[in-house]
Every structure is written in C-alpha cells, then in structure tokens.
C-alpha cells in the first residue's frame, strides 16, 4: 500500500475509486466499505484510495476537544493495508483546508488531483466550508465533472457509527470481549518499554512498563487484563495492570505487563500488546502480601485461559 501525507503528493497512474472518513478502529463496518472499494477498483481497472485526516477535524475545529481514538495513524494504516487498500492519503487538517468550498474540494481535489471515477460515500456525509454540501450536491457535481457517486445506505452507516461508539464505550467500561467482537480483531496498544518503579520484580512479578507516545490513543478502563504479544517469532501471554498502583500510593497511571515465561530485557523495545479478557478491577490492598496473593490468583486465571485456547 502507498501512503501519502499530503493530497498534493498523490499522483495517480489511472483513475481512482475513493472514499473518505476517519475510519477509526477499522472495525467490521469499515472493513465492509473498504472491501467494496477494492472490489470496485478491481472491476473497473482503477486505483482504490482512502482520504483521511490528521489531526482529527474535531481537534482543529473544536479547539480544546479531547478525542480518544481507537488507532494511532500507523496502526490505522496497517489495518487498512491488511484489507487490500492500494492508496492511503493522511492529509493534515487545518483551518485553511476547512475553508475550501464544496466545489473547490470537488474540482481541485477529487477531479484534478485524484482523477476520480467513482466515490463511495455515506448518505449523511457533509463537506466543504461549514459542512455546507451534502450527498445531493455531490451527485450534482458528479454529473458536471463525470464521476459516479455510490451511497452507503443509512442502515450501513448507522452500523458503522454505532460500532465506533460502542467500541469506545466498551473499552472505557472494560468490556474487552464486546469491543473485540465489533472490531473483528483483538484491541491493541503499541508503545516502548520504559523503566518504572520496579515494584513488580521485588514481589516476583517483573513487569514491562509500556509508554505510549500518542496521547489521543484510547486506553481501556483501569484493571487487570489477560494479554498477548509476539516476541522473537513466538506468541507470548501475560497479565497487564492499567492503573495507579494504589496499594503503594502511586499517583501516575501506568500500563504494566507481567509476561509469563519471558525473562528477557525489554527496555527500549517497541511492543504491541493485544487485549484478550479482563480479570478484575484495580484494587487498593491492605498490604503487599495481599497484593501478591491477588496477583498469584490472576496468574492462575490467566494460565487457565491460555489452556482454553489450545
């Protein structure tokens, strides 16, 4: 897949079939749209193209709007590539871009830059300055500039929209299984292992402390989770604690994973960790010994879960 970080960098070799949107999560609903796009491109001998934006338009237009996203830009690109997309444009969204009129957007970007043959878009999509134009305007422009407009039905759009909302709500309430069901894959986070307080190793459960650079990345509800990762070509499992470590009066939220059967030095390494199941909420225990006993029980639950996968 080709990735472009600016609309102007994209130079099509032939006509394109395109869609645009945030595609946050690249969940089952999104996958259906991208698969339709790639099939259409193959059928009509055109290139498939997704136009998305970063920062998220709401971050720019709503000032201090705090948005938690399911994917970082890199994660989203990898997921789209896995579906078979040919071209992804991640255009920087800013105030000047938001001032483009609907016809300017259609003529200069869709027609002149993308050489668009067909656009697949939701019935409720709005575009142009102040989001003044809708699907009917796009169909009218299609007749003027000779491109086809395919509408994604209201029902399908609702499914996509509801899925994104439900996934965020599920993760923020700790319902990993529901989130994974809507995503069609196990939710994951990507970060670098850094040094923490190293309490885990003093009680027999050394942890990899994950630092995620992208502040907008959604982190699930505090608690203990069964997780997996891949290391040196092997699938490895572990227990992740998300929280502030209240038993030892911790203040900062950390993401720490105790990997079973892995004793390598992970500092400075990048890891991608997948969520499989939630075990329990984070608790403040009366003593370190009580905390240790709870983690021992978490380990039993985790080992039993791993056995059930085989």
C-alpha positions in Angstrom: 0.0 0.0 0.0 1.2 3.5 -0.8 0.9 6.1 2.0 0.9 9.8 1.3 1.0 12.6 3.9 -0.4 15.3 1.7 -3.1 15.3 -1.0 -0.6 17.0 -3.4 1.9 14.1 -3.1 -0.6 11.7 -4.6 -0.1 11.2 -8.4 -2.5 8.6 -9.7 -1.4 6.3 -12.5 -5.0 5.8 -13.6 -8.5 6.9 -12.4 -9.4 6.2 -8.8 -12.3 4.9 -6.8 -12.2 6.7 -3.5 -13.9 7.1 -0.1 -13.1 9.5 2.8 -13.6 9.4 6.5 -11.8 8.9 9.8 -12.1 5.0 9.8 -11.2 5.0 13.5 -10.8 1.4 14.6 -11.0 0.0 11.1 -13.7 -2.3 12.5 -16.0 -4.7 10.8 -18.3 -2.0 9.4 -15.3 -0.1 8.0 -13.9 -3.3 6.6 -17.1 -3.8 4.6 -16.8 -0.4 3.0 -13.1 -0.8 2.1 -13.7 -4.3 0.7 -16.4 -2.8 -1.6 -14.0 -0.1 -2.6 -11.2 -2.5 -3.5 -13.6 -4.8 -5.4 -14.9 -1.8 -7.4 -11.4 -0.7 -8.2 -10.5 -4.2 -9.5 -13.7 -4.4 -11.5 -13.2 -1.0 -13.2 -9.4 -1.2 -13.5 -8.9 1.8 -11.3 -6.9 2.5 -8.1 -8.5 2.3 -4.7 -8.0 5.3 -2.5 -8.9 6.4 1.1 -8.6 10.0 2.1 -8.4 10.6 5.9 -7.2 13.5 8.0 -4.9 14.1 10.9 -5.3 15.8 13.3 -8.9 14.7 13.6 -11.1 17.6 12.3 -12.8 18.0 15.7 -9.4 18.6 17.3 -8.9 21.6 15.0 -12.5 23.0 14.7 -13.5 22.5 18.3 -10.3 23.8 19.9 -9.7 22.0 23.1 -11.8 19.0 22.2 -10.3 15.9 23.8 -10.7 12.9 21.4 -9.8 9.4 22.3 -9.1 7.4 19.2 -9.0 3.6 18.7 -6.0 3.7 16.4 -2.8 5.7 16.0 -2.2 6.8 12.4 0.4 4.0 12.0 -2.0 1.3 13.4 -4.8 2.5 11.1 -2.5 2.3 8.0 -1.5 -1.3 8.9 -5.1 -2.4 9.3 -6.2 -0.8 6.0 -3.3 -2.3 4.2 -4.4 -5.8 5.5 -7.8 -5.3 3.8 -6.1 -4.7 0.5 -6.2 -1.0 0.0 -3.9 0.4 -2.6 -3.5 4.1 -1.6 -4.0 6.0 1.7 -3.7 9.7 2.0 -3.4 11.2 5.5 -3.8 14.9 4.9 -3.0 17.4 7.6 -6.3 19.0 8.6 -6.1 22.7 9.4 -8.2 25.9 9.3 -7.3 26.8 5.7 -8.4 23.3 4.5 -11.7 23.7 6.4 -12.3 26.9 4.4 -12.4 25.1 1.0 -15.8 25.5 -0.7 -17.6 22.3 -1.7 -17.0 22.9 -5.4 -13.3 23.7 -4.8 -12.9 20.5 -2.9 -14.6 18.5 -5.7 -12.9 20.2 -8.6 -9.3 20.7 -7.3 -9.0 17.6 -5.2 -11.5 14.8 -6.3 -11.3 15.7 -10.1 -8.0 17.3 -10.8 -5.8 15.6 -8.2 -7.5 12.2 -7.7 -8.8 11.8 -11.3 -11.9 10.3 -9.6 -14.1 7.8 -11.5 -16.3 6.9 -8.5 -16.7 8.0 -4.9 -18.3 5.7 -2.3 -19.8 7.8 0.5 -22.3 7.8 3.3 -25.8 9.3 2.7 -25.1 11.7 5.7 -21.7 12.9 4.6 -21.2 16.7 4.6 -18.3 18.5 3.1 -17.0 21.9 2.1 -16.7 25.1 4.1 -19.0 25.0 7.2 -20.0 21.5 6.0 -22.5 23.2 3.7 -22.8 20.5 1.0 -24.4 17.1 1.2 -24.8 13.9 -0.9 -27.2 15.6 -3.3 -24.6 18.3 -4.0 -22.0 15.6 -4.6 -24.3 13.7 -7.0 -24.9 17.0 -8.9 -21.1 17.7 -9.1 -20.7 14.1 -10.3 -22.9 14.9 -13.3 -20.9 18.0 -14.1 -17.5 16.5 -13.7 -18.3 13.0 -14.9 -17.8 10.8 -11.9 -20.2 8.3 -10.2 -21.5 8.6 -6.6 -22.4 5.4 -4.7 -24.3 5.9 -1.5 -23.7 3.8 1.5 -27.1 3.1 3.0 -28.4 4.7 6.1 -28.5 1.3 7.8 -24.9 0.5 7.0 -23.7 4.0 8.1 -25.6 3.6 11.3 -23.9 0.2 11.9 -20.5 1.8 11.3 -21.3 4.8 13.6 -22.9 2.7 16.3 -19.9 0.2 16.2 -17.4 3.0 16.7 -19.3 4.4 19.6 -20.0 1.0 21.2 -16.3 0.0 20.9 -15.2 3.2 22.7 -17.8 2.7 25.4 -17.0 -1.0 25.8 -13.3 -0.3 26.2 -13.9 2.5 28.7 -16.1 0.2 30.7 -13.6 -2.7 30.5 -15.8 -4.9 28.2 -12.9 -6.2 26.1 -14.8 -9.1 24.6 -17.6 -6.8 23.2 -15.0 -4.4 21.8 -13.1 -7.2 20.1 -16.4 -8.6 18.7 -17.2 -5.3 17.0 -13.6 -4.7 15.8 -13.2 -8.2 14.3 -9.8 -8.4 15.9 -8.2 -8.0 19.4 -7.9 -4.4 20.5 -4.2 -3.5 20.9 -1.8 -0.8 22.0 1.7 -0.1 20.8 4.5 1.5 22.8 8.0 1.4 24.1 9.1 -0.4 27.3 10.5 2.1 29.8 11.7 1.8 33.4 9.1 2.1 36.1 9.2 1.9 39.9 10.3 -1.8 39.6 7.9 -2.9 42.4 6.9 -6.0 40.4 10.3 -7.6 40.5 10.5 -7.2 44.3 7.4 -9.4 44.7 8.2 -11.9 42.0 6.3 -10.4 39.1 8.6 -8.2 37.0 6.7 -6.1 34.6 7.3 -4.3 31.2 6.1 -0.7 31.7 4.7 0.5 28.3 4.9 4.2 27.3 2.5 5.3 24.5 3.6 8.5 22.8 0.2 9.3 21.2 -1.9 10.9 24.0 -5.1 10.5 21.9 -4.9 6.7 21.9 -7.7 5.2 23.9 -6.6 3.2 26.9 -9.2 0.7 28.4 -10.6 1.1 31.9 -8.2 0.6 34.8 -7.9 -3.0 35.9 -6.1 -6.3 35.2 -6.3 -8.0 31.8 -5.1 -11.1 30.1 -3.0 -10.0 27.1 -0.7 -11.4 24.4 2.1 -10.2 22.3 4.6 -11.5 19.8 8.3 -11.7 20.7 11.1 -13.3 18.6 8.5 -15.1 16.4 6.7 -16.5 19.4 3.2 -15.8 20.8 3.6 -14.8 24.5 0.9 -14.2 27.1 0.8 -12.2 30.2 -1.2 -10.1 32.8 -1.5 -6.4 32.3 -2.3 -3.9 35.0 -3.6 -0.5 34.0 -3.9 2.0 36.8 -2.1 4.0 39.5 -0.9 1.2 41.8 -3.0 2.4 44.8 -1.6 -0.2 47.2 1.8 1.6 47.1 0.2 5.1 46.8 1.0 5.5 43.2 -0.2 8.7 41.5 0.5 8.3 37.8 -1.4 5.9 35.6 0.8 3.2 34.2 0.5 0.2 31.8 2.5 -2.7 33.2 2.6 -6.3 31.9 4.0 -9.3 33.5 4.7 -11.8 30.7 4.6 -15.4 31.6 7.7 -17.5 30.6 9.6 -14.5 29.4 12.7 -13.2 31.2 14.4 -11.1 28.5 15.4 -7.4 29.0 12.7 -5.5 27.1 13.8 -1.9 28.0 13.8 0.3 24.9 11.9 -2.2 22.8 8.7 -1.5 21.0 5.9 -3.9 21.8 2.4 -4.3 20.5 0.1 -5.9 23.1 -3.4 -7.3 22.5 -6.2 -7.4 25.0 -7.9 -10.8 25.4 -10.0 -10.7 28.6 -10.5 -8.5 31.7 -9.8 -10.3 35.0 -10.7 -7.7 37.7 -10.8 -4.0 38.7 -7.7 -2.4 40.1 -7.8 -2.5 43.9 -6.1 -1.0 46.9 -4.9 -3.9 49.1 -4.2 -3.8 52.8 -0.6 -5.0 52.3 2.0 -6.0 49.7 1.4 -9.7 50.7 -2.3 -9.3 50.0 -1.5 -7.7 46.6 0.9 -10.6 45.9 -1.8 -13.2 46.7 -4.2 -11.4 44.3 -1.6 -11.4 41.5 -1.0 -15.1 42.1 -4.7 -15.7 41.6 -4.7 -13.5 38.5 -1.9 -15.8 37.2 -4.0 -19.0 37.8 -6.9 -17.4 35.9 -4.6 -16.4 33.1 -3.0 -19.8 32.8 -6.4 -21.4 32.7 -7.5 -19.0 29.9 -4.4 -19.8 27.9 -5.1 -23.6 28.2 -8.6 -23.0 26.9 -7.2 -21.5 23.7 -5.3 -24.7 22.9 
